[in-house]
């Protein structure tokens, strides 16, 4: 599914036939844990690099501690979970975004009876799982206040605007980047998008126009994904702030 073109996420993920059941291995869960029912819908995938972007749901579960399968950026549409490792717990609530590092020893522990998330997952199954002893720092919950304090001017301006960036997570391979980005009004020329990017609009409005003239408007609370190679232009008439998850490879 390596198409190009701007992809808009539905507000609560696809419903009905849009979500397909997943096979679940009971051996992956802690003794006494229910074996969950899980579904998935991929808006985009590129098997050559192990990239999938979409919507995922699960019923309650407690995984056995083990290496996390891939680098992932997620937004909880519904539900709550704890990422548990070595007695330390990182909670994630509905409405929060977070990133997880590939290979960290962690257990997804979820008492909530149902969870739904948007996700961007970079997981190349052909590569060996890295051996990581500690999960410390490997789960990053996006904190808008802390990130705002870290915003720093970018070296080069884009489209006549002024941009600031606050990185929050970079994977071990240096191919995936998550953070907060903001800009004053700007406009770019039409051209191919140089990376894969998932965006969560926090403030303002972005107008993205594709090569065929199709115009997309995105405002606060909306999610989008732009595959690498998509020919498009960006225009913001008001200041814009967003979370981003970029895959550059």
C-alpha positions in Angstrom: 0.0 0.0 0.0 2.8 2.4 -0.9 0.6 5.0 -2.5 1.2 8.7 -2.3 -1.3 11.4 -1.5 -2.4 13.2 1.6 -4.3 10.9 4.0 -6.8 12.3 6.5 -7.5 10.2 9.6 -11.2 9.7 10.5 -12.0 11.4 13.9 -12.4 8.0 15.7 -10.8 5.7 13.2 -12.7 3.7 10.7 -15.8 1.8 11.7 -17.6 -1.3 10.4 -15.6 -3.1 7.8 -12.7 -0.7 8.0 -11.2 -2.6 11.0 -10.1 -6.1 10.4 -9.5 -8.8 13.1 -5.9 -9.6 14.0 -4.5 -13.0 15.0 -3.4 -12.9 18.6 -0.8 -15.4 20.2 -2.0 -16.3 23.7 1.6 -17.1 24.7 2.4 -13.4 24.7 0.2 -12.6 27.7 0.8 -12.8 31.5 -0.8 -15.8 33.4 -4.3 -14.9 34.3 -4.6 -12.2 31.7 -7.5 -12.4 29.2 -6.4 -13.0 25.6 -7.5 -9.8 23.9 -9.5 -9.3 20.8 -7.7 -6.9 18.5 -8.4 -5.2 15.2 -6.4 -3.0 12.8 -6.8 -0.7 9.8 -3.8 0.4 7.8 -4.1 3.8 6.1 -0.6 3.3 4.7 2.1 0.7 4.7 5.5 0.2 3.1 6.8 -3.3 3.7 10.2 -2.5 2.3 11.0 -0.4 5.3 8.6 -1.9 7.8 6.3 1.2 8.1 2.6 1.0 9.0 0.3 3.9 9.8 -3.3 3.3 10.9 -5.8 2.6 13.6 -5.7 -0.3 16.2 -8.0 -1.5 18.9 -7.8 -4.0 21.7 -9.7 -5.3 24.7 -8.1 -5.4 28.1 -4.8 -7.3 28.5 -1.5 -7.6 30.3 1.5 -8.6 28.2 4.4 -10.6 29.4 7.5 -8.4 29.8 9.5 -8.5 26.6 11.1 -6.4 23.9 8.7 -3.8 22.3 8.2 -4.6 18.6 9.4 -1.5 16.8 9.6 2.2 17.2 6.1 3.6 17.5 4.3 6.9 17.8 0.7 6.7 19.1 -2.3 8.8 20.1 -5.0 7.3 22.4 -8.4 8.0 21.1 -10.1 5.9 23.8 -8.9 3.9 26.8 -5.9 4.0 29.3 -2.8 1.9 29.7 0.4 1.5 31.8 3.8 0.7 30.3 5.5 -1.3 33.1 9.2 -2.2 33.4 11.3 -3.1 36.4 8.7 -1.8 38.8 8.4 1.5 37.0 5.1 2.5 35.5 4.5 5.1 32.7 0.7 5.8 32.5 -0.9 7.0 29.2 -4.4 8.5 29.2 -7.1 9.2 26.6 -6.0 12.2 24.5 -2.3 11.8 25.1 0.4 11.1 22.4 3.4 9.0 23.2 6.4 7.3 21.6 8.0 3.9 22.4 11.6 2.8 21.6 12.2 -0.4 19.7 13.4 -3.3 21.8 12.8 -1.9 25.3 11.8 -4.6 27.9 8.3 -3.5 28.8 4.8 -4.8 29.5 1.7 -3.2 28.0 -0.7 -3.4 30.9 -4.3 -2.4 30.3 -7.2 -2.7 32.7 -9.5 -0.6 30.5 -11.9 -2.9 28.7 -11.3 -1.2 25.3 -8.6 0.9 23.7 -8.4 2.6 20.4 -5.3 4.4 19.0 -3.9 6.0 15.9 -0.3 4.9 15.3 2.8 5.1 13.2 4.9 2.0 13.6 8.4 1.4 12.2 9.2 -2.2 12.6 11.4 -4.1 10.1 10.9 -7.8 11.0 13.9 -8.7 8.9 16.2 -6.9 11.5 17.3 -8.5 14.7 15.6 -7.2 17.9 18.1 -5.0 19.7 19.2 -6.2 23.2 18.3 -3.4 25.6 18.6 -3.9 29.4 16.4 -1.1 30.6 13.2 0.6 29.5 14.2 3.9 31.3 13.5 6.8 29.0 12.1 4.5 26.3 8.5 5.6 26.7 8.0 9.3 26.0 4.6 10.8 26.7 4.3 14.1 24.9 4.1 17.0 27.4 3.0 20.2 25.5 4.1 22.5 28.3 7.6 21.0 28.6 8.0 20.9 24.9 7.0 24.5 24.5 9.8 25.5 26.8 12.3 23.6 24.6 11.2 25.1 21.3 14.2 26.6 19.4 14.5 28.4 16.1 15.3 26.2 13.1 18.5 27.1 11.2 16.6 27.6 7.9 13.2 29.3 7.4 10.5 27.7 5.3 8.2 29.5 2.9 8.8 32.9 4.4 7.8 31.9 7.9 9.7 31.5 11.1 9.8 28.0 12.5 10.7 26.5 15.9 11.2 22.8 16.8 11.4 20.8 20.0 12.5 17.2 19.5 11.1 14.6 21.9 12.2 11.3 20.6 14.7 9.9 18.1 15.0 6.2 17.4 18.3 4.3 17.7 18.8 4.1 13.9 18.3 7.8 13.4 15.5 7.2 11.0 12.4 8.3 13.1 11.9 11.6 14.8 9.0 12.8 17.0 8.5 16.3 18.4 6.6 19.6 18.5 6.9 22.1 15.7 5.5 25.6 15.2 5.5 28.2 12.5 4.3 31.7 11.7 2.3 32.1 8.5 4.2 30.6 5.5 3.7 29.2 2.1 5.7 26.6 0.1 6.0 25.9 -3.6 4.6 22.7 -5.0 7.1 19.8 -4.8 7.7 16.2 -3.7 7.5 15.6 0.1 10.9 14.4 1.2 9.9 12.2 4.2 7.0 10.2 5.6 5.2 12.3 8.2 2.3 11.9 10.5 1.0 15.2 12.0 -1.3 16.0 14.9 -2.5 19.6 14.5 -2.5 21.3 17.9 -3.2 24.9 17.0 -3.9 26.9 13.8 -4.8 25.6 10.3 -2.8 24.0 7.5 -3.9 24.1 3.9 -2.2 21.4 1.9 -2.7 21.3 -1.9 -1.8 18.3 -4.0 -0.5 18.4 -7.6 -3.9 17.8 -9.1 -5.4 20.8 -7.2 -7.0 18.8 -4.4 -7.1 21.0 -1.3 -7.0 19.7 2.3 -7.6 21.9 5.3 -6.6 20.6 8.8 -7.3 22.2 12.1 -6.9 21.6 15.8 -7.4 18.0 16.9 -7.0 16.5 13.3 -4.5 14.0 12.2 -2.9 13.4 8.7 -0.2 11.4 7.1 1.8 12.4 4.0 3.8 9.6 2.3 7.2 10.4 1.0 7.1 11.5 -2.6 3.6 13.1 -2.4 3.7 16.3 -4.6 2.1 19.0 -2.6 2.4 22.6 -1.2 1.7 23.9 2.3 0.1 27.2 3.3 -0.6 28.6 6.7 -2.4 31.9 7.0 -2.2 31.8 10.8 0.4 30.5 13.3 0.5 26.7 13.4 1.6 24.2 16.0 1.8 20.4 15.6 3.2 17.2 16.9 5.1 15.2 14.2 6.4 11.7 13.7 8.8 11.6 10.8 10.4 8.6 9.1 13.3 9.6 6.9 14.8 6.6 5.0 
